[in-house]
Amino acid sequence: MGDSLAGVCLAAGAGTRLRPLTDLLPKPLCPVGNRPLLDWSLAALSRVTSDLAVNVCHHPDLMLAHLAAHHPGVHVSVEEPPALGTAGGVARLAPWLDGRAALVVNADTWHRVDLSVVLDGWDGDRVRLCTTTPGGFGPGSTVVASLLPPWAVARCRPEPSGLWEVVWSSALRDGRSETVHVDGPVVDCGTPADYLRANLLVAGDDVGPDRPVTAR
């Protein structure tokens, strides 16, 4: 899609369920397989677009230092507490997006999915939701990535709010969305048990950290 697409990694959450680890580190910098969660997400996005942005709120000094050292070309949006949430974070990046579609991922979701599947055959108008959950997309579905056309980005406001409430639910209701199903593993590393599961999956993986899995 060239210049019409940008990648957004949402990384501003406090990660309270992962305490005490997140008292020391922001959740996106917690390592899975000796690699920060943020780096996994940015690597996945960089396979489909070179124009990337990250939002930051919790432990901003640590996040900014890591991004400057390891991802100097990434645009950074710094939010004052409280964090703006998924829709609010996207809205604050709207001037930078400048009318482009946004491929949005959460920094705390570890996966091995090739995100090019989210773009294949896209009509440029529907919201696309990438999940491992069978059937129709809903509040309990896993979220690997969300592809937001410009009209969906414009619907977001820079205030604490979520993509489900602001964009996804209405797009589903109005027939302006489609779901892309992929194979796992996909792990939302929000709790110690899930964070451990992601690390165990990487420890038992013999294909290397940069090889994505394919869609179904």
C-alpha positions as CSV (number, residue, x, y, z in Angstrom):
1,M,0.0,0.0,0.0
2,G,3.1,2.2,0.0
3,D,2.6,5.7,1.5
4,S,-1.1,5.1,2.3
5,L,-0.5,2.9,5.3
6,A,1.3,3.4,8.7
7,G,1.8,1.0,11.6
8,V,0.8,1.9,15.1
9,C,2.0,0.0,18.2
10,L,-0.1,0.8,21.3
11,A,2.3,0.7,24.2
12,A,1.0,3.2,26.8
13,G,-0.8,0.9,29.3
14,A,0.4,0.6,32.9
15,G,0.2,-3.2,33.0
16,T,-1.2,-3.3,36.5
17,R,-2.1,-7.0,36.3
18,L,1.6,-7.8,35.6
19,R,2.9,-6.2,38.8
20,P,5.4,-6.3,40.5
21,L,7.3,-6.7,37.2
22,T,5.7,-3.6,35.8
23,D,6.7,-1.6,38.8
24,L,10.3,-1.9,37.4
25,L,9.6,-2.0,33.7
26,P,6.9,-0.8,31.3
27,K,5.0,-3.9,30.1
28,P,6.2,-3.4,26.5
29,L,9.8,-3.8,27.6
30,C,9.2,-7.0,29.5
31,P,11.1,-9.7,27.6
32,V,9.7,-12.7,25.9
33,G,12.5,-15.0,24.8
34,N,15.1,-12.3,25.8
35,R,13.4,-9.8,23.4
36,P,11.1,-7.0,24.6
37,L,7.5,-7.4,23.7
38,L,7.7,-4.0,22.0
39,D,10.4,-5.3,19.7
40,W,8.3,-8.3,18.7
41,S,5.4,-6.0,17.7
42,L,7.6,-3.5,15.8
43,A,9.3,-6.3,13.9
44,A,5.9,-7.7,12.8
45,L,4.7,-4.2,11.7
46,S,7.9,-3.5,9.9
47,R,7.3,-6.4,7.5
48,V,4.4,-4.5,6.0
49,T,5.3,-0.8,6.4
50,S,8.4,1.2,7.3
51,D,6.4,4.1,8.8
52,L,5.8,3.2,12.4
53,A,4.6,5.0,15.6
54,V,4.5,4.0,19.2
55,N,2.5,5.7,22.0
56,V,4.1,6.0,25.5
57,C,2.8,6.8,29.0
58,H,3.9,4.4,31.7
59,H,7.7,4.6,32.6
60,P,8.2,7.1,29.7
61,D,11.9,7.6,30.4
62,L,12.6,3.9,29.9
63,M,10.4,3.7,26.9
64,L,12.0,6.7,25.2
65,A,15.5,5.5,25.9
66,H,14.8,2.1,24.4
67,L,13.2,3.6,21.3
68,A,16.0,6.0,20.8
69,A,18.6,3.3,21.1
70,H,16.9,0.5,19.1
71,H,14.2,2.2,16.9
72,P,15.4,5.7,16.2
73,G,13.2,6.0,13.1
74,V,9.9,5.3,15.0
75,H,7.6,8.3,15.7
76,V,6.7,8.6,19.4
77,S,3.6,9.9,20.9
78,V,4.0,10.7,24.6
79,E,0.8,10.8,26.6
80,E,0.3,12.3,30.1
81,P,-1.3,10.1,32.6
82,P,-3.9,8.7,32.5
83,A,-3.2,6.9,29.2
84,L,-5.7,7.6,26.4
85,G,-6.7,4.0,25.7
86,T,-6.7,2.3,22.3
87,A,-9.0,4.8,20.5
88,G,-7.6,7.8,22.2
89,G,-4.0,6.8,21.5
90,V,-4.9,6.4,17.8
91,A,-6.6,9.8,17.8
92,R,-3.6,11.5,19.2
93,L,-1.6,10.2,16.3
94,A,-4.1,11.4,13.7
95,P,-2.0,14.5,12.7
96,W,1.0,12.2,12.1
97,L,-1.2,9.7,10.2
98,D,-2.3,12.5,8.0
99,G,-5.2,10.7,6.3
100,R,-3.5,7.3,6.0
101,A,-4.9,4.0,7.1
102,A,-3.5,2.6,10.3
103,L,-2.5,-1.0,11.0
104,V,-2.8,-1.1,14.8
105,V,-1.3,-3.7,17.2
106,N,-1.0,-3.9,21.0
107,A,2.6,-4.1,22.3
108,D,1.6,-6.6,25.0
109,T,0.3,-9.2,22.5
110,W,2.9,-11.7,21.5
111,H,2.4,-13.6,18.3
112,R,4.2,-15.0,15.2
113,V,1.6,-13.9,12.6
114,D,2.7,-12.5,9.2
115,L,0.6,-9.3,9.2
116,S,0.6,-9.1,5.4
117,V,-2.5,-11.3,5.6
118,V,-4.4,-8.4,7.1
119,L,-3.7,-6.3,4.0
120,D,-4.3,-9.0,1.3
121,G,-7.3,-8.0,-0.8
122,W,-8.4,-5.1,1.4
123,D,-10.8,-2.7,-0.2
124,G,-9.5,0.3,1.7
125,D,-12.8,1.0,3.4
126,R,-13.7,-1.7,5.8
127,V,-12.3,-2.1,9.3
128,R,-10.4,-5.4,9.3
129,L,-10.0,-7.4,12.5
130,C,-7.4,-10.1,12.7
131,T,-8.1,-12.8,15.3
132,T,-7.4,-16.4,16.2
133,T,-10.9,-16.9,17.6
134,P,-13.3,-18.9,15.4
135,G,-16.6,-17.4,14.3
136,G,-17.7,-13.8,14.4
137,F,-15.6,-11.2,16.0
138,G,-16.8,-10.1,19.5
139,P,-15.7,-8.7,22.9
140,G,-14.0,-12.0,23.8
141,S,-12.1,-12.5,20.6
142,T,-8.3,-12.3,20.5
143,V,-7.0,-9.3,18.7
144,V,-3.8,-9.8,16.6
145,A,-4.2,-6.5,14.7
146,S,-6.8,-4.0,13.5
147,L,-6.7,-2.3,10.1
148,L,-8.4,1.1,10.4
149,P,-9.3,3.0,7.2
150,P,-9.1,6.8,7.4
151,W,-12.7,7.3,8.3
152,A,-12.3,5.0,11.3
153,V,-9.2,7.0,12.5
154,A,-11.2,10.2,12.1
155,R,-13.9,8.8,14.4
156,C,-11.5,8.5,17.3
157,R,-11.0,11.4,19.7
158,P,-7.9,12.2,21.9
159,E,-9.6,11.2,25.2
160,P,-9.6,8.0,27.2
161,S,-11.6,5.6,25.1
162,G,-11.4,2.1,23.4
163,L,-11.5,1.0,19.9
164,W,-14.3,-1.5,20.6
165,E,-16.6,1.2,21.8
166,V,-15.6,3.9,19.3
167,V,-15.0,2.0,16.1
168,W,-15.2,-1.8,16.1
169,S,-18.7,-2.3,17.5
170,S,-20.4,0.1,15.2
171,A,-18.4,-1.1,12.2
172,L,-19.6,-4.7,12.9
173,R,-23.2,-3.5,13.3
174,D,-23.1,-1.4,10.1
175,G,-21.5,-4.1,8.0
176,R,-18.3,-2.0,7.6
177,S,-16.0,-4.6,9.0
178,E,-14.5,-8.0,8.1
179,T,-12.6,-10.6,10.1
180,V,-9.4,-12.3,9.1
181,H,-8.8,-15.6,11.0
182,V,-5.2,-16.8,11.6
183,D,-3.5,-19.6,13.4
184,G,-1.8,-19.1,16.7
185,P,-0.1,-19.0,19.0
186,V,-1.2,-15.5,20.1
187,V,-0.8,-14.5,23.8
188,D,-2.1,-11.4,25.5
189,C,0.6,-11.0,28.1
190,G,-1.6,-9.2,30.6
191,T,-1.2,-11.6,33.5
192,P,1.8,-13.4,35.0
193,A,0.4,-16.8,33.8
194,D,0.0,-15.6,30.2
195,Y,3.3,-13.9,30.2
196,L,4.9,-17.1,31.4
197,R,3.1,-19.0,28.7
198,A,4.5,-16.8,26.0
199,N,8.0,-17.3,27.3
200,L,7.5,-21.0,27.4
201,L,6.3,-21.0,23.8
202,V,9.4,-19.2,22.7
203,A,11.6,-21.5,24.7
204,G,10.1,-24.5,23.0
205,D,10.3,-23.0,19.5
206,D,13.1,-24.1,17.3
207,V,12.4,-22.0,14.2
208,G,14.0,-18.8,15.3
209,P,12.5,-15.5,16.6
210,D,12.0,-13.8,13.2
211,R,10.1,-16.5,11.3
212,P,6.4,-15.6,11.3
213,V,3.7,-18.3,11.1
214,T,1.2,-18.3,8.2
215,A,-2.5,-17.5,8.1
216,R,-5.2,-20.0,7.4
